[in-house]
């Protein structure tokens, strides 16, 4: 039986261009999968209207959100709120993974009360250190690579059939590994200490609510 | 002054000393606001607001991880 998932990945400024890039390889692989049907709300398609329409019609069991956020909402294209308390009931029985700031703190808790199986996200800001010389080519930015790796391990774990807890544990291991081993041959601006700091920040504030044994 | 606040003050001094050696204009991309710089982090630590306290906590955890004492 084909499993259904949805991803939102706006791409309208520097920060969203990095998150957009983070999910590019994942999307390429998953689109070739016969077992998983993915709806890709990319760039301008990441609107509340389209998001809700697909949630109602396809009832995806995995919802992967990339973009700005706060305690109460996750945003799509041009800072439009696509998920908040008003439509969170549409995520009933699904697993949500949100790469955005703060949304786990409040929206995550509310979602579980409304029937979402599990909500994975960040309880504080989600940080990425970039290299300004690669702002127009984020896929070539080595500063961002360890952040991308950790995010990818989590979503890959979920689509591979890991439980939410297993996917989280693997991601935390990756963060720890990167913090301990990250080095840069050429570091003229001394970015490495901040990269380690931001990785530690993400490690400490990544968490979940709901059923740790939930599986996509 | 309690023992805890003395420890916190020492940690704060350590974090500030470390951050002040970094490029103050280095940008941190965020999934909430647009960007922050190292300068903003230093300011938050100096002010001792919630964000500043979290920065101190995270930097100390990072040192534990690097020192092998984080579990």
Boltz contact constraints between the chains, C-beta under 6 A:
constraints:
  - contact:
      token1: [A, 15]
      token2: [B, 29]
      max_distance: 6.0
  - contact:
      token1: [A, 18]
      token2: [B, 29]
      max_distance: 6.0
  - contact:
      token1: [A, 68]
      token2: [B, 31]
      max_distance: 6.0
  - contact:
      token1: [A, 68]
      token2: [B, 32]
      max_distance: 6.0
  - contact:
      token1: [A, 69]
      token2: [B, 31]
      max_distance: 6.0
  - contact:
      token1: [A, 70]
      token2: [B, 32]
      max_distance: 6.0
  - contact:
      token1: [A, 100]
      token2: [B, 31]
      max_distance: 6.0
  - contact:
      token1: [A, 101]
      token2: [B, 30]
      max_distance: 6.0
  - contact:
      token1: [A, 101]
      token2: [B, 31]
      max_distance: 6.0
  - contact:
      token1: [A, 101]
      token2: [B, 32]
      max_distance: 6.0
  - contact:
      token1: [A, 102]
      token2: [B, 32]
      max_distance: 6.0
  - contact:
      token1: [A, 125]
      token2: [B, 30]
      max_distance: 6.0
  - contact:
      token1: [A, 125]
      token2: [B, 32]
      max_distance: 6.0
  - contact:
      token1: [A, 126]
      token2: [B, 31]
      max_distance: 6.0
  - contact:
      token1: [A, 127]
      token2: [B, 28]
      max_distance: 6.0
  - contact:
      token1: [A, 128]
      token2: [B, 29]
      max_distance: 6.0
  - contact:
      token1: [A, 130]
      token2: [B, 29]
      max_distance: 6.0
  - contact:
      token1: [A, 179]
      token2: [B, 65]
      max_distance: 6.0
  - contact:
      token1: [A, 189]
      token2: [B, 23]
      max_distance: 6.0
  - contact:
      token1: [A, 190]
      token2: [B, 22]
      max_distance: 6.0
  - contact:
      token1: [A, 190]
      token2: [B, 23]
      max_distance: 6.0
  - contact:
      token1: [A, 194]
      token2: [B, 26]
      max_distance: 6.0
  - contact:
      token1: [A, 196]
      token2: [B, 62]
      max_distance: 6.0
  - contact:
      token1: [A, 197]
      token2: [B, 62]
      max_distance: 6.0
  - contact:
      token1: [A, 200]
      token2: [B, 58]
      max_distance: 6.0
  - contact:
      token1: [A, 200]
      token2: [B, 61]
      max_distance: 6.0
  - contact:
      token1: [A, 200]
      token2: [B, 62]
      max_distance: 6.0
  - contact:
      token1: [A, 201]
      token2: [B, 58]
      max_distance: 6.0
  - contact:
      token1: [A, 204]
      token2: [B, 58]
      max_distance: 6.0
